[in-house]
């Protein structure tokens, strides 16, 4: 009996000591998470593209700034935080603490690379993407894209160059400017309705839709916190009918707007994790954000449902003929596979192996952009560099992850797995494990 009491006392003391250690780790992690946010906001004082969204307290915002960019001080702070986080991750027995510590560590690796880029210290395309987004996108030879173009050649009507014939088909489905707002709001409303069938979104969630010009992108979601977003659409380009669904899903439901809302509600408000209140644009989080936003189109409109909704609702609303729409959407499916050519353009431009004129030809011949869109595409790559991999490789990694966890035969299961992805600190390394 005496030995049993001694053993019970020992186990009790051991459990209490372990709990105290875990509580200390959690408190230390919380402090580092706040320091991580402070650092990100401080970097954002100099680099205007660093912070994409922040909805945390004003108390974490910097109160002053140095006259010149303090590169070395920032890099030292990053290194110190990473060391502390790695020690926490190695010592803890709690999965949640380890997951958070590893997630912040990968984000901080991206901080270091972006600090160097902003200071003019550049690296190769693949080295940059690995540090910023935690992955290296596969490279394909030009023949890969030529074979896809050959498939389009046999599909598209008419004679002549594939790029010209594709544009002739696409030009049948340009949304008239006077119909743009109605068509877009209808597409977004449908995407929202389909998302609400699977997710209970905050009752106060909302977005504002604006049309802008002079931007290097087609659409953008500016998440404002408190479950609200500003969605902007570039209206200085001709906008094709499929964009009412693509951008509606990508920027809105179940894309960026939903992703940011679920993180804010489930992790920031419900769990009190400070780190998610900051969204650094050039970080592994963007591979998750862009990849899920693109895959969200397929989640919301699986199979032929995008074609059917466009034919039955959007085209009549835009006052456009439906003739050729089935062929157009089949061509768009192949065009989607061509999007990896944008990575090759970025890789060539950043590595110094592709001139601007060659880059434009790739955008015209393999991405099948028109001249105005090609110019905007070049502008985007110059500004955002290796960020381009997040749209195509990110989408493919998300798709493989969802397929592995839910299976393609269960639509509700895919929504469930997708919701888990949007509500947790998932890293690109987690996605790679599912491949």
C-alpha positions in Angstrom: 0.0 0.0 0.0 2.8 2.4 1.0 4.6 1.7 -2.4 1.4 2.4 -4.3 0.9 5.7 -2.5 4.4 6.7 -3.3 3.9 5.7 -7.0 0.6 7.6 -7.1 2.3 10.7 -5.6 5.2 10.5 -8.1 2.8 10.2 -11.0 0.8 13.1 -9.7 3.9 15.3 -9.3 5.1 14.2 -12.8 1.8 15.1 -14.4 1.7 18.5 -12.6 5.3 19.2 -13.7 4.5 18.2 -17.3 1.4 20.4 -17.3 3.4 23.4 -15.9 6.0 22.9 -18.7 3.3 22.8 -21.4 1.7 25.9 -19.9 5.0 27.7 -20.0 5.5 26.6 -23.6 2.1 27.9 -24.5 2.7 31.2 -22.9 6.1 31.6 -24.5 4.6 30.7 -27.9 1.9 33.3 -27.4 4.5 35.9 -26.7 6.6 34.9 -29.8 3.4 35.0 -31.9 2.8 38.6 -30.8 6.4 39.4 -31.6 6.0 37.8 -35.0 3.0 40.1 -35.7 4.9 43.1 -34.5 7.8 42.3 -36.8 5.6 41.7 -39.8 3.9 45.1 -39.3 7.2 46.8 -38.8 8.5 45.4 -42.1 5.3 46.5 -43.7 6.2 50.1 -42.8 8.9 50.0 -45.5 7.7 47.3 -47.9 4.1 48.3 -48.9 3.4 44.9 -50.3 4.4 42.9 -47.2 1.2 43.0 -45.3 -1.9 41.8 -47.2 -4.3 42.0 -44.2 -4.2 42.7 -40.5 -7.1 42.6 -38.0 -5.4 42.4 -34.7 -5.1 45.0 -31.9 -3.5 48.4 -32.5 -1.2 47.7 -29.6 0.9 45.4 -31.8 1.4 48.1 -34.5 4.7 49.9 -34.5 4.7 53.4 -33.0 7.8 54.7 -34.9 10.1 53.8 -37.7 13.8 54.3 -38.6 14.7 56.6 -41.5 16.3 53.7 -43.4 15.3 50.1 -43.8 16.9 48.2 -40.9 17.6 45.0 -42.8 20.2 43.5 -40.4 18.0 44.2 -37.3 15.0 42.5 -39.0 17.0 39.5 -40.0 18.4 39.1 -36.5 14.9 39.3 -35.0 13.8 36.6 -37.4 16.7 34.3 -36.6 16.1 34.7 -32.8 12.4 33.9 -33.1 13.0 30.8 -35.3 15.5 29.5 -32.7 13.0 29.9 -29.9 10.3 28.3 -31.9 12.4 25.3 -32.9 13.2 24.8 -29.2 9.6 24.9 -28.3 8.6 22.4 -31.1 11.4 20.0 -30.0 10.4 20.1 -26.3 6.6 20.1 -26.4 4.4 17.0 -26.2 1.3 18.9 -27.4 0.6 18.6 -31.1 -1.1 22.0 -31.2 1.9 23.8 -29.8 4.2 22.0 -32.2 2.0 22.7 -35.2 1.8 26.4 -34.4 5.5 26.7 -33.7 6.3 25.0 -37.1 3.8 27.1 -39.0 5.2 30.4 -37.6 8.8 29.2 -38.3 8.0 28.6 -42.0 6.4 32.0 -42.2 9.5 33.6 -40.7 11.7 31.9 -43.3 9.6 33.8 -45.9 10.2 37.0 -43.9 13.9 36.6 -44.3 13.7 36.1 -48.0 11.3 39.0 -48.5 13.6 41.3 -46.4 16.5 40.3 -48.7 14.4 40.9 -51.9 13.3 44.3 -50.7 17.0 45.1 -50.0 18.0 44.0 -53.5 19.5 40.7 -52.6 18.0 38.3 -55.1 18.3 34.6 -55.8 17.1 32.2 -58.5 13.4 31.6 -59.1 13.3 28.2 -57.5 15.4 29.2 -54.5 13.2 32.2 -53.9 9.9 30.2 -54.2 11.3 27.6 -51.8 12.0 30.2 -49.1 8.9 32.3 -49.7 6.3 29.6 -50.3 8.0 26.4 -49.0 7.8 24.6 -52.4 9.6 24.4 -55.8 7.1 24.1 -58.7 7.9 21.4 -61.3 9.4 22.6 -64.6 8.2 21.4 -67.9 10.0 21.6 -71.3 8.5 23.7 -74.1 7.4 20.5 -75.8 4.9 19.9 -73.0 3.1 23.1 -73.8 3.3 22.4 -77.6 1.5 19.1 -77.1 -1.3 20.9 -75.2 -1.5 23.5 -78.0 -1.9 20.6 -80.5 -4.9 19.4 -78.5 -6.4 22.8 -78.8 -5.6 22.9 -82.5 -7.8 19.9 -83.0 -10.6 21.3 -80.9 -11.0 24.9 -82.0 -13.0 25.8 -85.0 -11.6 27.6 -88.0 -8.1 27.8 -89.5 -4.9 29.6 -88.6 -2.9 30.1 -85.5 -4.3 28.5 -82.3 -3.9 31.7 -80.3 -5.9 33.7 -82.9 -8.6 31.0 -83.2 -8.9 30.8 -79.4 -9.3 34.6 -79.1 -11.9 34.6 -81.9 -13.9 32.1 -79.9 -13.3 33.8 -76.6 -14.3 37.2 -78.0 -17.9 35.9 -78.5 -18.2 35.8 -74.7 -16.9 39.2 -73.6 -19.3 40.7 -71.0 -20.6 44.1 -72.1 -19.5 46.8 -69.7 -23.0 47.9 -69.0 -23.8 44.3 -67.9 -20.7 43.7 -65.9 -22.0 44.5 -62.5 -25.2 42.5 -62.9 -23.3 39.5 -64.2 -20.6 39.5 -61.6 -23.1 40.0 -58.7 -25.1 37.1 -60.0 -22.0 34.8 -60.2 -20.9 35.8 -56.7 -24.4 35.3 -55.3 -24.5 31.8 -56.8 -21.1 30.9 -55.4 -22.1 32.2 -52.0 -25.4 30.2 -52.0 -23.5 27.0 -52.8 -20.9 27.7 -50.1 -23.6 28.4 -47.5 -25.1 24.9 -48.2 -21.9 23.5 -46.5 -20.5 26.1 -44.2 -22.2 28.2 -41.4 -20.5 31.5 -42.1 -20.7 34.4 -39.6 -24.0 36.1 -39.8 -22.4 39.5 -40.1 -20.1 38.6 -43.0 -20.2 40.8 -46.1 -18.2 42.2 -49.0 -18.1 45.4 -51.1 -17.5 45.0 -54.8 -15.6 47.7 -56.8 -14.3 48.1 -60.3 -10.9 49.5 -60.8 -8.2 50.2 -63.4 -4.5 50.3 -63.7 -3.8 47.2 -61.6 -1.5 44.2 -62.5 -4.1 41.7 -61.5 -7.6 40.7 -62.7 -9.2 40.6 -59.2 -8.2 41.2 -55.6 -9.6 40.6 -52.1 -8.7 43.1 -49.5 -9.7 41.4 -46.2 -10.7 44.0 -43.7 -11.3 41.9 -40.6 -14.6 41.5 -38.7 -15.7 39.1 -41.6 -15.7 41.8 -44.3 -13.8 42.1 -47.5 -13.3 44.6 -50.3 -13.3 42.8 -53.7 -11.9 44.7 -56.6 -12.2 43.7 -60.3 -10.0 45.2 -63.0 -12.4 46.6 -65.5 -9.9 48.2 -67.9 -9.5 44.9 -69.7 -12.1 43.0 -71.6 -13.7 40.5 -69.2 -14.9 37.1 -70.4 -18.0 35.4 -69.1 -16.2 32.6 -67.1 -14.6 35.3 -64.9 -17.9 36.0 -63.2 -17.7 32.5 -61.7 -13.9 32.2 -61.5 -13.3 35.5 -59.7 -16.5 35.2 -57.7 -15.3 32.0 -56.3 -11.6 32.9 -56.1 -12.0 36.3 -54.4 -15.2 35.5 -52.6 -16.9 32.1 -52.0 -15.4 29.7 -51.1 -12.1 31.5 -51.8 -10.2 34.3 -50.1 -13.2 35.9 -48.3 -14.2 32.5 -46.7 -10.6 31.5 -46.0 -9.8 34.7 -44.1 -13.2 34.6 -42.3 -12.7 31.0 -41.1 -9.2 31.7 -39.8 -10.4 34.9 -38.0 -13.3 33.1 -36.4 -11.9 29.7 -35.6 -8.3 30.5 -34.7 -8.1 34.2 -33.8 -11.4 34.7 -31.9 -12.2 31.2 -30.7 -8.6 30.1 -29.8 -6.9 33.5 -29.4 -3.9 32.8 -31.7 -2.4 36.2 -32.5 -0.3 35.0 -35.5 -3.3 34.5 -37.8 -4.3 38.2 -37.5 -1.4 39.1 -39.8 -1.4 37.8 -43.4 2.0 38.4 -45.0 1.5 38.2 -48.7 4.9 36.7 -49.6 4.7 33.6 -47.4 3.6 30.0 -47.4 0.2 31.1 -46.4 -0.3 32.5 -49.9 0.3 29.1 -51.5 -2.6 27.8 -49.4 -4.7 30.9 -50.1 -4.3 31.1 -53.8 -4.3 27.3 -54.3 -7.5 26.9 -52.3 -9.1 29.9 -54.0 -8.5 28.4 -57.4 -9.6 24.9 -56.3 -12.7 26.5 -54.8 -14.1 27.0 -58.3 -14.1 23.3 -58.8 -15.5 22.7 -55.3 -18.4 25.1 -55.9 -19.1 24.2 -59.5 -18.0 20.5 -60.0 -18.2 18.7 -63.3 -20.3 20.5 -66.0 -22.1 22.8 -63.5 -20.0 25.8 -64.4 -20.9 25.4 -68.1 -24.5 24.8 -67.3 -24.9 27.8 -65.0 -23.1 30.0 -67.5 -25.3 28.8 -70.4 -28.6 29.0 -68.6 -28.0 32.1 -66.4 -25.0 34.3 -67.1 -25.0 34.4 -70.9 -28.7 35.4 -71.2 -28.1 38.0 -68.4 -25.2 39.4 -70.4 -27.2 39.4 -73.6 -24.8 36.9 -75.3 -25.4 34.0 -77.6 -24.7 30.6 -76.2 -23.4 29.1 -79.5 -20.0 27.6 -79.0 -20.0 27.8 -75.2 -19.4 24.1 -74.8 -16.4 24.2 -77.0 -15.1 27.3 -75.2 -15.2 25.6 -71.8 -13.5 22.5 -73.1 -10.8 24.8 -74.5 -10.6 26.6 -71.1 -9.9 23.2 -69.4 -6.9 22.7 -71.6 -5.9 26.4 -71.2 -5.9 25.7 -67.4 -3.2 23.1 -67.9 -1.1 25.6 -69.9 -0.9 27.9 -66.9 2.3 26.3 -65.8 3.9 28.1 -68.7 3.5 31.3 -66.6 5.9 29.7 -64.1 8.5 29.2 -66.9 8.1 32.9 -67.9 8.8 33.9 -64.3 11.6 31.4 -64.0 13.2 32.7 -67.2 12.8 36.3 -66.3 14.2 36.0 -62.7 17.0 33.8 -63.8 18.0 36.1 -66.6 17.5 33.5 -69.3 14.3 35.0 -70.9 14.0 38.4 -72.5 10.9 40.5 -72.1 10.0 40.0 -75.8 10.4 36.2 -75.4 8.3 36.3 -72.2 5.5 38.1 -74.1 5.6 35.5 -76.8 5.2 32.7 -74.3 2.3 34.5 -72.7 0.6 34.9 -76.1 1.4 31.5 -77.5 1.1 29.2 -74.5 -1.0 31.1 -72.0 -3.2 32.3 -74.9 -3.5 35.8 -73.6 -4.4 38.7 -75.8 -1.9 41.6 -76.2 -3.4 43.7 -73.4 -3.6 40.8 -71.0 0.0 39.8 -71.9 1.2 43.2 -71.0 -0.6 43.0 -67.6 0.8 39.5 -67.1 4.3 40.7 -67.6 3.7 43.6 -65.2 2.4 41.1 -62.6 5.5 38.9 -62.8 7.9 41.8 -62.6 6.2 43.0 -59.4 5.3 39.6 -57.7 8.1 37.4 -59.1 7.8 33.7 -58.0 4.4 34.3 -56.5 2.9 33.0 -59.8 3.5 29.3 -58.7 0.8 29.7 -56.0 -2.0 29.7 -58.5 -1.2 26.6 -60.5 1.0 24.4 -58.4 -0.9 25.6 -55.3 -4.1 24.5 -56.9 -2.8 21.1 -57.8 -1.4 20.5 -54.3 -4.7 21.5 -52.7 -6.6 19.2 -55.1 -4.3 16.2 -54.3 -4.6 17.0 -50.6 -8.4 17.1 -50.7 -8.6 13.9 -52.9 -6.4 12.0 -50.5 -8.4 13.1 -47.4 -11.9 12.9 -48.8 -12.0 11.1 -52.1 -13.5 12.4 -55.3 -16.6 10.3 -55.0 -17.9 12.2 -51.9 -18.8 15.8 -52.7 -19.8 16.5 -49.1 -16.6 14.9 -47.9 -14.6 17.2 -50.2 -16.4 20.3 -48.7 -15.6 18.9 -45.2 -11.9 18.5 -46.0 -11.8 21.8 -47.7 -13.3 23.5 -44.7 -10.7 21.9 -42.4 -8.0 23.2 -44.7 -9.4 26.7 -44.6 -9.7 26.7 -40.8 -6.3 25.4 -39.7 -2.6 26.3 -39.9 -1.9 24.0 -42.8 1.6 24.3 -44.5 2.7 23.4 -48.0 4.8 20.6 -46.5 1.5 19.2 -45.2 0.1 19.2 -48.7 3.2 17.6 -50.1 2.8 14.7 -47.7 -0.5 13.9 -49.3 0.8 13.6 -52.8 
